[in-house]
Amino acid sequence: MVSVQEATSIILSNLFQPKTRKANLNECLGKILAEPILADRDFPPFDRATMDGIALAFDSYQEDQTNFRIESIQAAGELRKKLNSNSGCIEVMTGAMLPEGTDTIIPYEQVEIRNEHATINAKQVIKGQNIHLQGSDAKENQTLLEPGTQITPAEIALLASIGKTSVLVFSAPKFVIISTGNELVDIDQIPLPYQIRKSNSYALQAALAELGIDSALLHLADDQDQLKTEIKQALLDFDILLLSGGVSKGKFDFVPSVLESLGVHKLFQQVSQKPGKPMWVGSFGNKFVFALPGNPVSTFLCFHRYVKPWLLQSLGTKPNTSKAILSKDFSFKGDLTYFLQVKLANVDGRLIANPIVGGGSGDFVNLKEVDGFLELPRDKSEFKIGEAYPLVSFRA
């Protein structure tokens, strides 16, 4: 048995090596960038007006001139115009180029316009105000995005602004989710009194879909020969095998022995934690197997605590980490890391975790009431209100 820290270290030392591919901009959302993105020109590419108003030379205003003749109008999307006289000004629209010879913009709200003259009634005017200077956001050839960046709508806008119709992204590994157990029937069937419907497979598939990753589903009975045949084929067809069930010490828990008989190298088996102790992880070249416990809460925890961060790091990015503060005292006696189910609340900028223990690792109904797990260390048994611990969150 390994500790939670040892399991984490082992997993993150054995990352999947992804391939890369070109993806069109309209299919990049959620993907992980595999190339640096450089600015193709200065941002903004010109001195840009940020307000509708008049543009003038500040020195003229400083000489106590408050009335200016309007020479022309500078609209957005047209060539830069030139101020011909310091006694004049140019009307300018938001997003337009700053006219040549001007260095300050005064908004319409602080100007009275009559008979093609603008009179300034502002209490204060600052040189350079309301101008977004060329290159102030980024210079040409400056790195805008690093490899490993997850592409969100904000990155899509940035990529579009530099004319990137396609970008290099990491290809997601091919996943198969394998549920095991004679007691399981599919969700469209009526279970007999000794059966239950499959839920882990659909939870794992949805969790991968949140990361933009498709997965196949497969169900296997507690039969050693069938397990060996089907898992052998899955190792040929897929990059990552995500199993649920059949990994404990029961007489029908064949998964660990089958995997080892197929040449899958065991990285570890069993983690000193609750829930989720009977977890088996192995590698097969650049293919990986995560055999998770069958109890729903254990499966859910192990995916979010181990598989998800391993996957994100394999694809070149690091998951967000955070802590939350216990809202009340809690005790747990046992030489194990305990993952406490919690409901989160933001109180004055502090993330507060309220324990909602539930009925154990089989109580997946309780998951609808909680937002994540608080990771309580194994070297303590009493946990006090106000103490902060690492959070494994599964809700945005």
C-alpha positions as CSV (number, residue, x, y, z in Angstrom):
1,M,0.0,0.0,0.0
2,V,1.2,3.5,-0.8
3,S,0.3,6.8,0.7
4,V,-1.7,9.5,-1.2
5,Q,1.5,11.5,-1.7
6,E,3.4,8.4,-3.0
7,A,0.6,7.5,-5.4
8,T,0.5,11.1,-6.7
9,S,4.2,11.1,-7.2
10,I,4.2,7.8,-9.0
11,I,1.4,8.8,-11.3
12,L,2.8,12.2,-12.2
13,S,6.2,10.5,-12.9
14,N,4.5,8.3,-15.5
15,L,2.8,10.7,-17.9
16,F,1.1,9.8,-21.2
17,Q,3.1,11.2,-24.1
18,P,0.5,12.8,-26.4
19,K,0.7,13.4,-30.1
20,T,-0.1,16.8,-31.6
21,R,-2.4,17.8,-34.5
22,K,-3.6,20.9,-36.3
23,A,-7.1,22.0,-35.2
24,N,-9.3,24.6,-36.8
25,L,-10.1,27.5,-34.7
26,N,-13.8,26.6,-34.4
27,E,-12.9,23.2,-32.9
28,C,-10.2,24.4,-30.5
29,L,-12.4,25.1,-27.4
30,G,-11.2,23.1,-24.5
31,K,-8.1,21.8,-26.2
32,I,-4.6,22.2,-24.9
33,L,-2.2,24.4,-26.9
34,A,0.9,22.7,-28.2
35,E,2.7,25.6,-29.7
36,P,3.7,29.1,-28.6
37,I,1.5,31.9,-30.0
38,L,3.3,35.1,-31.0
39,A,1.8,38.5,-31.7
40,D,1.8,39.2,-35.5
41,R,1.9,43.0,-34.9
42,D,1.7,45.5,-32.0
43,F,-1.4,45.3,-29.8
44,P,-3.1,47.7,-30.3
45,P,-1.6,48.2,-33.8
46,F,-2.1,52.0,-33.6
47,D,-2.8,54.7,-31.0
48,R,-6.5,54.0,-30.5
49,A,-9.3,56.2,-29.2
50,T,-11.1,54.7,-26.3
51,M,-13.9,57.3,-26.1
52,D,-16.1,59.2,-28.5
53,G,-15.2,62.9,-28.3
54,I,-12.7,65.4,-29.7
55,A,-9.0,64.9,-30.2
56,L,-6.6,67.9,-29.8
57,A,-3.1,68.9,-29.0
58,F,-2.8,69.2,-25.2
59,D,-0.4,72.1,-25.3
60,S,-3.1,74.2,-27.0
61,Y,-5.5,73.5,-24.1
62,Q,-2.8,74.3,-21.6
63,E,-2.5,77.8,-23.1
64,D,-6.0,78.4,-21.7
65,Q,-7.7,77.8,-25.0
66,T,-11.0,76.0,-24.4
67,N,-12.8,76.7,-27.7
68,F,-11.6,74.7,-30.8
69,R,-12.8,74.7,-34.4
70,I,-13.8,71.2,-35.6
71,E,-11.7,70.4,-38.7
72,S,-13.0,66.9,-39.5
73,I,-14.2,63.6,-38.1
74,Q,-12.0,60.5,-37.6
75,A,-14.1,57.4,-37.8
76,A,-13.1,53.9,-36.8
77,G,-11.8,51.8,-39.8
78,E,-10.5,54.7,-41.9
79,L,-7.0,56.1,-42.6
80,R,-5.5,58.4,-40.1
81,K,-6.3,62.0,-40.5
82,K,-4.1,65.0,-39.6
83,L,-4.8,68.0,-37.4
84,N,-3.9,71.1,-39.4
85,S,-4.0,73.8,-36.7
86,N,-3.4,73.9,-32.9
87,S,-6.5,76.0,-32.7
88,G,-8.5,73.1,-34.1
89,C,-9.7,69.7,-33.1
90,I,-11.0,66.5,-34.8
91,E,-14.0,64.6,-33.7
92,V,-13.0,61.0,-33.0
93,M,-14.9,57.8,-32.6
94,T,-14.1,54.9,-30.2
95,G,-11.7,52.5,-31.9
96,A,-10.5,55.0,-34.4
97,M,-6.8,55.9,-35.1
98,L,-5.6,58.9,-33.1
99,P,-5.3,61.7,-35.6
100,E,-1.8,62.9,-36.4
101,G,-0.9,66.1,-34.4
102,T,-3.2,65.2,-31.4
103,D,-2.4,63.6,-28.1
104,T,-5.5,63.9,-25.9
105,I,-9.1,63.0,-26.2
106,I,-11.9,64.7,-24.4
107,P,-15.3,62.8,-24.3
108,Y,-18.4,64.4,-25.7
109,E,-19.9,64.5,-22.2
110,Q,-17.3,67.2,-21.3
111,V,-17.7,69.2,-24.5
112,E,-20.4,71.5,-25.9
113,I,-20.5,71.7,-29.7
114,R,-22.1,74.6,-31.6
115,N,-21.6,76.0,-35.1
116,E,-18.7,73.5,-35.8
117,H,-16.8,74.6,-32.7
118,A,-16.2,72.6,-29.5
119,T,-16.1,74.3,-26.1
120,I,-14.5,72.2,-23.3
121,N,-16.2,72.3,-19.9
122,A,-14.2,69.6,-18.2
123,K,-12.9,70.2,-14.7
124,Q,-9.7,68.5,-15.5
125,V,-7.9,67.3,-18.6
126,I,-4.9,65.0,-18.5
127,K,-2.5,64.8,-21.4
128,G,-2.8,61.4,-23.1
129,Q,-6.2,60.6,-21.6
130,N,-8.6,58.2,-23.3
131,I,-5.9,56.8,-25.7
132,H,-4.9,53.2,-25.9
133,L,-1.3,53.5,-26.9
134,Q,0.2,51.3,-29.7
135,G,2.0,48.3,-28.4
136,S,0.9,48.9,-24.8
137,D,-0.8,45.4,-24.6
138,A,1.8,43.5,-26.5
139,K,4.7,44.1,-29.0
140,E,5.1,42.4,-32.3
141,N,6.6,38.8,-31.9
142,Q,5.9,38.9,-28.1
143,T,4.7,35.5,-26.8
144,L,1.0,35.8,-26.1
145,L,0.2,32.1,-25.2
146,E,2.5,29.4,-24.0
147,P,2.2,25.6,-24.8
148,G,0.1,23.9,-22.2
149,T,-2.6,26.7,-22.1
150,Q,-6.1,25.4,-22.2
151,I,-8.1,27.2,-24.9
152,T,-11.1,29.0,-23.5
153,P,-13.3,31.6,-25.3
154,A,-10.7,34.3,-24.2
155,E,-7.9,32.4,-26.0
156,I,-10.2,31.9,-29.0
157,A,-10.6,35.7,-29.3
158,L,-6.9,36.2,-29.0
159,L,-6.1,33.6,-31.7
160,A,-8.7,35.2,-34.0
161,S,-7.2,38.6,-33.5
162,I,-3.8,37.4,-34.9
163,G,-5.4,35.6,-37.8
164,K,-4.8,32.0,-36.6
165,T,-7.3,29.9,-38.5
166,S,-5.7,26.7,-37.0
167,V,-3.4,25.9,-34.2
168,L,-1.3,23.0,-33.0
169,V,-3.0,21.2,-30.1
170,F,-2.3,18.1,-28.1
171,S,-4.3,15.1,-29.2
172,A,-6.4,13.6,-26.4
173,P,-5.7,10.0,-25.7
174,K,-8.3,7.4,-26.7
175,F,-10.2,6.4,-23.6
176,V,-12.3,3.3,-22.9
177,I,-14.3,3.1,-19.7
178,I,-14.8,-0.5,-18.6
179,S,-17.3,-1.4,-16.0
180,T,-17.2,-4.8,-14.4
181,G,-19.6,-6.9,-12.3
182,N,-22.4,-9.4,-12.7
183,E,-24.7,-7.3,-10.6
184,L,-24.8,-4.4,-13.1
185,V,-27.4,-3.9,-15.8
186,D,-27.6,-1.0,-18.3
187,I,-29.7,2.1,-17.5
188,D,-32.5,1.1,-19.9
189,Q,-33.2,-2.2,-18.1
190,I,-35.2,-3.0,-15.0
191,P,-32.8,-4.5,-12.4
192,L,-33.7,-7.7,-10.6
193,P,-33.8,-7.5,-6.8
194,Y,-30.1,-8.4,-6.6
195,Q,-29.0,-6.1,-9.5
196,I,-28.3,-2.4,-9.9
197,R,-28.0,-0.1,-12.9
198,K,-24.6,1.1,-14.1
199,S,-23.8,4.6,-13.0
200,N,-20.0,4.8,-12.7
201,S,-19.4,4.5,-16.5
202,Y,-21.7,7.4,-17.2
203,A,-20.2,9.5,-14.5
204,L,-16.7,8.9,-15.8
205,Q,-17.8,9.5,-19.4
206,A,-19.3,12.8,-18.4
207,A,-16.3,13.8,-16.4
208,L,-14.1,13.2,-19.4
209,A,-16.6,15.1,-21.7
210,E,-16.2,18.1,-19.4
211,L,-12.5,18.1,-20.5
212,G,-13.5,17.8,-24.1
213,I,-12.5,14.1,-24.4
214,D,-14.7,11.4,-25.9
215,S,-14.7,7.9,-24.6
216,A,-16.0,4.4,-25.4
217,L,-18.0,2.3,-23.0
218,L,-17.6,-1.4,-22.4
219,H,-19.1,-3.7,-19.7
220,L,-17.5,-7.0,-18.7
221,A,-18.8,-9.8,-16.4
222,D,-16.8,-11.2,-13.5
223,D,-15.4,-13.9,-15.7
224,Q,-11.6,-14.3,-15.8
225,D,-11.5,-15.5,-19.4
226,Q,-13.7,-12.8,-20.8
227,L,-11.8,-10.1,-18.9
228,K,-8.5,-11.3,-20.3
229,T,-9.8,-11.5,-23.9
230,E,-11.6,-8.1,-23.8
231,I,-8.9,-6.2,-21.9
232,K,-6.2,-7.6,-24.2
233,Q,-8.1,-6.1,-27.2
234,A,-8.7,-2.9,-25.4
235,L,-5.0,-2.5,-24.9
236,L,-4.6,-2.7,-28.6
237,D,-7.4,-0.3,-29.5
238,F,-7.1,2.4,-26.8
239,D,-4.5,4.5,-25.0
240,I,-6.1,4.7,-21.6
241,L,-8.2,2.0,-19.9
242,L,-10.4,3.3,-17.1
243,L,-11.9,0.4,-15.2
244,S,-14.5,0.4,-12.4
245,G,-14.8,-2.5,-10.0
246,G,-13.1,-5.8,-9.6
247,V,-10.0,-4.5,-7.9
248,S,-10.5,-5.4,-4.3
249,K,-9.8,-8.7,-2.4
250,G,-13.0,-10.5,-3.2
251,K,-13.1,-14.0,-4.8
252,F,-14.4,-12.5,-8.1
253,D,-12.1,-9.5,-8.2
254,F,-10.0,-10.7,-11.2
255,V,-8.9,-7.4,-12.6
256,P,-5.4,-7.0,-11.0
257,S,-4.3,-10.6,-11.9
258,V,-5.7,-10.3,-15.4
259,L,-3.9,-7.0,-16.0
260,E,-0.6,-8.4,-14.8
261,S,-1.0,-11.6,-16.8
262,L,-1.3,-9.4,-19.9
263,G,2.0,-7.7,-19.2
264,V,0.7,-4.5,-17.8
265,H,3.3,-3.2,-15.4
266,K,1.8,-2.5,-12.0
267,L,2.8,1.0,-10.7
268,F,0.9,0.5,-7.4
269,Q,-2.0,-1.2,-5.9
270,Q,-4.0,0.1,-2.9
271,V,-3.7,3.6,-1.4
272,S,-3.9,4.4,2.2
273,Q,-7.0,6.5,1.9
274,K,-10.7,6.4,2.5
275,P,-12.7,6.2,0.4
276,G,-10.9,4.6,-2.6
277,K,-8.3,2.3,-1.0
278,P,-8.4,-0.5,-3.6
279,M,-7.1,1.3,-6.6
280,W,-4.7,-0.3,-9.2
281,V,-2.6,1.7,-11.6
282,G,-0.3,0.3,-14.3
283,S,1.4,1.1,-17.6
284,F,1.8,-0.8,-20.9
285,G,4.4,1.2,-22.9
286,N,2.7,4.5,-23.5
287,K,-0.7,3.1,-22.6
288,F,-2.1,3.3,-19.0
289,V,-4.6,1.5,-16.9
290,F,-6.5,3.1,-14.0
291,A,-8.5,0.3,-12.3
292,L,-10.7,2.2,-9.8
293,P,-12.8,0.9,-7.0
294,G,-16.4,0.0,-7.8
295,N,-18.2,2.0,-5.1
296,P,-19.5,5.1,-6.8
297,V,-18.1,7.7,-4.4
298,S,-14.7,6.0,-4.5
299,T,-14.7,6.0,-8.3
300,F,-15.7,9.6,-8.4
301,L,-13.0,10.7,-5.9
302,C,-10.2,8.7,-7.5
303,F,-10.9,10.1,-11.0
304,H,-10.9,13.7,-9.8
305,R,-7.9,13.2,-7.3
306,Y,-5.7,11.2,-9.6
307,V,-6.8,10.6,-13.1
308,K,-7.9,14.2,-14.0
309,P,-4.7,15.9,-12.8
310,W,-2.6,13.2,-14.4
311,L,-4.4,13.7,-17.7
312,L,-4.1,17.5,-17.6
313,Q,-0.4,17.3,-16.8
314,S,0.1,14.7,-19.6
315,L,-1.4,17.3,-22.0
316,G,1.0,20.0,-20.8
317,T,-1.1,21.9,-18.4
318,K,-1.5,21.9,-14.6
319,P,-4.8,21.7,-12.8
320,N,-5.9,24.5,-10.5
321,T,-5.3,23.8,-6.8
322,S,-7.0,25.4,-3.9
323,K,-7.7,25.0,-0.2
324,A,-10.9,25.4,1.7
325,I,-11.6,26.1,5.4
326,L,-13.5,23.8,7.7
327,S,-16.8,25.3,8.9
328,K,-16.9,23.1,12.0
329,D,-14.8,20.5,13.9
330,F,-14.5,17.1,12.4
331,S,-12.8,13.9,13.7
332,F,-11.7,10.7,11.9
333,K,-9.8,7.9,13.6
334,G,-7.7,5.7,11.3
335,D,-4.2,5.8,9.8
336,L,-5.6,6.9,6.4
337,T,-5.9,10.1,4.4
338,Y,-9.6,10.9,4.6
339,F,-11.5,12.6,1.8
340,L,-14.4,14.4,3.4
341,Q,-17.4,15.3,1.3
342,V,-18.1,19.0,1.6
343,K,-20.5,21.7,0.4
344,L,-18.7,25.0,-0.4
345,A,-19.6,28.6,0.3
346,N,-17.7,31.8,-0.5
347,V,-17.8,34.0,2.6
348,D,-16.1,37.4,2.3
349,G,-13.7,35.9,-0.3
350,R,-12.9,32.8,1.8
351,L,-13.8,29.3,0.6
352,I,-15.7,27.6,3.4
353,A,-16.2,23.8,3.5
354,N,-19.2,22.4,5.3
355,P,-19.0,18.6,5.9
356,I,-21.8,16.5,4.5
357,V,-20.6,13.0,5.2
358,G,-23.3,10.9,3.7
359,G,-23.7,7.1,4.0
360,G,-20.2,6.0,2.8
361,S,-18.6,5.2,-0.5
362,G,-21.7,3.6,-1.9
363,D,-23.9,6.6,-1.3
364,F,-23.7,8.3,-4.6
365,V,-27.0,10.1,-3.9
366,N,-25.1,12.2,-1.4
367,L,-22.9,13.5,-4.2
368,K,-25.7,15.8,-5.4
369,E,-25.4,17.7,-2.1
370,V,-21.6,18.3,-2.2
371,D,-19.1,20.2,-4.3
372,G,-15.9,18.3,-3.6
373,F,-13.7,16.5,-1.1
374,L,-11.5,18.0,1.5
375,E,-8.2,16.1,1.8
376,L,-7.6,15.5,5.5
377,P,-4.0,14.2,6.3
378,R,-3.4,10.8,7.8
379,D,-1.2,12.0,10.6
380,K,-4.2,13.7,12.4
381,S,-7.5,12.6,13.8
382,E,-9.0,15.9,15.0
383,F,-9.6,18.7,12.5
384,K,-10.7,22.0,13.8
385,I,-13.0,24.8,12.6
386,G,-11.0,27.4,10.7
387,E,-8.2,25.0,9.5
388,A,-7.6,25.0,5.7
389,Y,-7.0,21.8,3.8
390,P,-6.5,20.9,0.1
391,L,-9.7,20.7,-1.9
392,V,-10.6,18.2,-4.6
393,S,-13.4,20.0,-6.4
394,F,-15.7,18.5,-9.0
395,R,-18.0,21.5,-9.6
396,A,-17.0,24.7,-11.4
